[in-house]
């Protein structure tokens, strides 16, 4: 992965994590935490969408996939915190 690719992944991860935190009405995890949530969410979103046979393409598609995965991830984390 090039430096440019890494920077894009970090930016998309941060945006996806931040947006998911807003949607899930949380306090967020700070910039680094939001990046981690977004990146892990991107993997989770890619897996879940592949299971359902859905694919998004391009930069906005990548952001949408990461966002959806981050929302699911935050939902799971909050459910585990309550238990």
C-alpha positions in Angstrom: 0.0 0.0 0.0 1.3 3.4 -0.9 1.5 6.3 1.5 -1.4 8.0 -0.5 -3.5 4.8 -0.1 -2.8 4.7 3.6 -3.9 8.3 4.0 -7.1 7.7 2.1 -7.9 4.7 4.3 -7.3 6.7 7.4 -9.5 9.6 6.2 -12.3 7.3 5.1 -12.0 5.4 8.4 -12.1 8.6 10.4 -15.1 9.9 8.5 -17.0 6.6 8.7 -16.3 6.3 12.4 -17.3 9.8 13.1 -20.5 9.6 11.1 -21.4 6.3 12.7 -20.9 7.9 16.2 -23.2 10.7 15.3 -25.9 8.4 14.0 -25.6 6.0 17.0 -25.9 9.1 19.3 -22.7 8.3 21.1 -19.9 10.4 22.6 -17.5 8.9 20.1 -14.1 7.5 20.9 -11.9 10.4 19.9 -10.1 10.8 16.6 -8.0 7.6 16.9 -10.9 5.6 18.2 -13.2 6.8 15.3 -10.5 5.8 12.8 -10.2 2.3 14.3 -14.0 2.0 14.4 -14.2 3.1 10.8 -11.5 0.8 9.5 -12.8 -2.2 11.4 -16.3 -1.2 10.3 -15.1 -1.2 6.7 -14.0 -4.8 7.0 -17.2 -5.8 8.7 -19.3 -3.8 6.2 -17.5 -5.5 3.3 -18.1 -8.9 4.7 -21.8 -8.3 5.5 -22.6 -6.7 2.1 -20.8 -9.6 0.4 -23.0 -12.1 2.3 -26.1 -10.3 0.9 -24.6 -9.9 -2.6 -24.4 -6.1 -2.4 -21.5 -4.1 -3.7 -20.8 -0.4 -3.7 -18.0 1.1 -5.9 -15.9 4.2 -5.9 -14.9 6.5 -3.1 -18.4 7.1 -1.9 -19.2 3.4 -2.0 -16.2 2.7 0.1 -17.3 5.4 2.6 -20.8 4.0 2.6 -19.6 0.5 3.2 -17.3 1.6 6.0 -20.1 3.7 7.6 -22.6 0.8 7.5 -20.0 -1.6 9.0 -19.1 1.0 11.7 -22.8 1.4 12.7 -23.2 -2.3 13.0 -19.9 -2.5 15.0 -21.0 0.3 17.4 -24.4 -1.4 17.8 -22.7 -4.7 18.8 -20.3 -2.9 21.1 -23.1 -1.1 22.9 -25.1 -4.3 23.2 -22.1 -6.1 24.8 -21.5 -3.2 27.2 -25.1 -3.4 28.5 -24.8 -7.1 29.1 
